Structures are given as structure tokens and as C-alpha cells.
Amino acid sequence: MGSETFLEILLAILLPPLGVFLRYGIGVEFWICLLLTILGYIPGIIYAVYVLVA
């Protein structure tokens, strides 16, 4: 795990859609993360970290 991934995960915890955006841009992953974050902050964090680690 490089410093780039560490920074993405840190941003995914603070602002989940931003962390996903940095890796995938405006794509399906971003919109799913944004929707989950709007519906509940914790599901957005879980999804963002899962997408970035997997």
C-alpha cells in the first residue's frame, strides 16, 4: 500500500465521494458513493474504503 492509497483512504473517511473521485473520476462508483453518503455518512465511508482497497 503506497502513500497514494493511504491518502485516498484518508480522504474516503473524511469525504467519501472525494476519495472515490480521485481514483475513478465521475463514474458509477462515484455516484453510488455519493448516494450512500447522502443517505448515511457511515455507509458512504464503508463503500468508499471497500472500493479503494478491493
N, C-alpha and C positions, 0 to 999 in steps of 0.2 A: 504494500500500500504506500503510494508516494505522497508527497506533500500536496499535490494537486487533488488527490482523492480526499485527503484529510480536510482540505479547505471546502470542498464540495459538501462533505458530510456535515461540517460545522455550519455552513450556510443552510443546509437542509433542515437542521434543527432550529435555527433562528427564523428562517423564512423558507419553508419547504419548496414552494414553486421556483424560487430563485436558484436553489441548488440543482434542481432538475433541469431548469432552463440552461444553465451553464454547460451541462453535459449533452442534452438532446435538442436544445433550441425549442422553437414553438412546434411541438408535435403532440402526438396522442398522450405520451407520458406527462407532458406539461399540463395539459388540460385536465387529465384525471387527477393529478396532484392538486391543481388549483381548486377543483370541485371538492375534493376531500378536505382541503384546508378550509374552505368556506363552510362546509358542513360541520367540521370539527377540527380543531387545530391538531390534536393528537393523531387522528387517522392520516392527516396530511404528512406529519412527520414520519410516521411508520412507513407509509408508502414511499416517500422520498428516499429514506435511508435504504429501504429494500431495493428500489430501482438502482440506486447508485452502487450498492455493494454487489448485487447479483450480476 
